[in-house]
């Protein structure tokens, strides 16, 4: 634990290791201020994290790519389009 004093404008520095990070500040309890690092997701990309099937498939694809497991045949566009029809948005 570290003790710091706020400056005359109510500011406190966290240190260089936190520079440039986005944080959420929860000050709902006046006796405890909680600062948590967060990652912001653009609204247009949030759908992926709300769709477990699509997210699972993206993660599988990324894992396959990391392992160098690429398809030797071209994509089946008709099958891909059919799969997209089954996804909830």
N, C-alpha and C positions, 0 to 999 in steps of 0.2 A: 504494500500500500504506500502511496505517495501523498504527502500533504502539500498543497499549493495555496497561495493567496491570490484572490482575484484582484485585478488592477482597478483603478478608479472608475472604469467604465463597465465593470462586472465581467471582464474577460479573464480566461485562464488559458495557458498554453499547455498542450499535452506532450509536446516534444516532437523532434524532427521525424521520429519513426512513424508518426501519424500524419505527416504532411501530405496534403492532396487527397486524403481519403474522404469519402462521403459518410456522414454519421447520422444516426437518428438519436435525438435527445428526448428522453422521457422525463419530464419534470412534473408529472401528475401528482407525485408525492413530494411536498416541499421539504421533507426531511431526507430525501434520497434522489439524486439526479443520476440517471443511468444513460451512459453514452455507448451506443453500439455501432460498430462499422456495418454498413449496408452496401448492397449492390443494387443499383437501379436497373430495371428492365423497361425498355421502351414499350409503350402501350401496344404498338402493332406487333410485338413479339411475345407478349404475355400469353396469347392463346396457346402457344406450345406448352407452357408449364401448366395449363389448365386442361390439357388433353393428354392423358396418360399413355394412350396408344401411340400417338404421334411422337411424344417425347421418348418413349421406349424405342421406337424404330430409329429415331435420330441417334440415340445413344448407341444402339447396336451398330449402326452404320459407321459412327465415329470410331467405335472399338474395332470393327473390322478393318477400317482404314489404318488405324495405328498398328495393327498386326500384319498389314500388307495383304489382307484377304480381299482381293478385288475379283469381280466377276470376269469370266473369260468370254461371256456372250454379251451382245448389246442389250440394252434395256428393252423390256416389253412395254411399250408405251400404252397399248390398249389395256393391259393388266394393271398398270400403274394408275390410269385414269379410273378404272373400276374400283380400285382400292380407295382412291380419294373420295369417291361417292359414299363410301361407308363410314367416313370419319365425321364425327360431330364437331361442329365449329363452336 
